[in-house]
Amino acid sequence: MNMKSSAPNTPGKRVLLLLPAYNEAAYLPELCRELKANCPGVDVVAVDDGSSDATSAVARENGLKVLRHPFNLGDGAARHTGYIYAMRKGYDFVVQLDADGQHDPADIAALLRPVLDGEADLTIGSRFLKNADYRPTAAKRVGMALFNALASLLTGLRITDSTSGFRAANRKVIEFYSLPEFYPTSYPDADLIILSHAAGLRIREVPVSMRHSRKPLPLHHGMAAFYYVFKMFLSISVTLLRAKPARPEEK
C-alpha cells in the first residue's frame, strides 16, 4: 500500500477502499480524484446498490472495480457485499467510506493507523473529536445523541459518533462482517458497534473531518428524520434480541 504524506507503510499487506454507492454518479469523479491523490495505488471497489443513474459507468470510467446489485437492497447489504469481496480476495484491511464525498480521504491514514499497529480491530471516524464545523440538523442531532448514548451504555466504551460510516477494519473484522447471519442490512452503523463489541472485537474512535453531504438526504430532515430514529431503535432492538455472536478466531 502506498499513501501520501504521513500515511502508514504496510509492506506485504493489502488494503481495500470500500465505497457503498447508490445514485452517486454526480459525486464520484471528485471523490476518485481525492482518493488517487491521497491513496495512490490502493485498490478501490464501489458496490452499486441498484442505482438508477450512471453510478456504475462513472465508477468504471474512473478506474474502480464495480460490484452491482440488480436492485436496491439497502446500505447494509452494499457494505456486506463489499466485505464478502474483501474476504474472498484476501485483503488484510478495509477502509469503508461514503461515495458522496462526505468523508475526507486525507483522513484515511489516521483512521488506519491504530488498526495497522494492532491497537484496534475496528476504528470509527468521529466528526465530534475534532474542532470541526460539522453541524447536523436538530432532528439528526437528537437521534445521534440517543444512539451514541445507547452504544456507549451497551459497550462500556465512549462512543461519540455511532452513525459514522467512515471506518477501518482488519482481517478479523472482515471475516466477521462477511457472516450472513450477523450483518444488519437496514441501519448497520450503531448495530455493528454493538455486535462487534459483543464478539470481542477491539473498537476505537479516531478524530476525522466530515463534510456535509452534497447529496440531498431526506431522512435527515423533518418527520423523515424522526422516522429514521424510530427505525434505528427498532433495528438495534432486534440486534439485542439476537444470540450473542461467536467470537472471531484468533489468527
Secondary structure as UniProt FT lines:
FT   TURN            5..6
FT   TURN            11..12
FT   STRAND          15..21
FT   TURN            25..27
FT   HELIX           28..38
FT   TURN            40..41
FT   STRAND          43..48
FT   HELIX           55..61
FT   TURN            62..63
FT   STRAND          65..68
FT   HELIX           75..88
FT   TURN            89..90
FT   STRAND          93..96
FT   TURN            99..100
FT   HELIX           105..107
FT   HELIX           108..116
FT   TURN            117..118
FT   STRAND          122..126
FT   TURN            127..128
FT   HELIX           138..155
FT   TURN            162..163
FT   STRAND          167..169
FT   HELIX           171..177
FT   TURN            180..182
FT   HELIX           188..198
FT   TURN            199..200
FT   STRAND          203..207
FT   HELIX           218..220
FT   HELIX           222..241
//
